[in-house]
Amino acid sequence: MNALLDRLPLWAALVPLAAYLAFLAGLHLRRRPCVLSGTWDGILLAGALAGLAVAGPLAVVRPALGSTSWGWLIAGLACGLAVAICTLATRPRLVVYNISVEQLRPFVAEVVGALDPAARWAGTSVVLPTRRLQLHLDGAGGMRCVSVVSVGERAAHEGWTEFSRRLCRAVGRIRVRRSPWAAAFAGAGAAVLAAAVWAAVR
């Protein structure tokens, strides 16, 4: 196993990244937005960068791992633990792909109003006092991707879970145009995949 990893570090770095870019292209081609929890969004990003970790930091510590497969297993578990800790340490959030803040806000307002009639808005942030929630809509510029983040004190788990469930259902009713970013992500994914194939066969 170690010999296999030693021979194929470059394609191992590039293939997960190419798959992630193709996945993003598919999300931006959909006529409906896609909602992912912050946990799954982080896991997918970590998976995309796993190959780069194999070819980079793990390759640097390769001599210290020894000649057995246990060294790679321990290194992999350490990386997985680091991803888990980072995921648990971040604030609760939902990531909505292929939509703008302006398009998403009316649906968030609808869900918020149903959950707490006393909710108060301030710009792109809203407070739900009876649910002990404070939310912020964070748009990624022209990338057509919005994060709905729980801010302030640690959110009540029940309130966040109910908000997430209702927002996912509300977003399912939205129809949007296909994002021009789909072509950019698809092109980048194809280029990375071509580089991986070239590295594997040369």
Beta strands, then each sheet from edge to edge (+ up, - down):
strand 1: 34-37
strand 2: 93-97
strand 3: 120-122
strand 4: 125-128
strand 5: 133-139
strand 6: 145-150
sheet 1: 1+ 2- 6+ 5- 4+ 3-
end
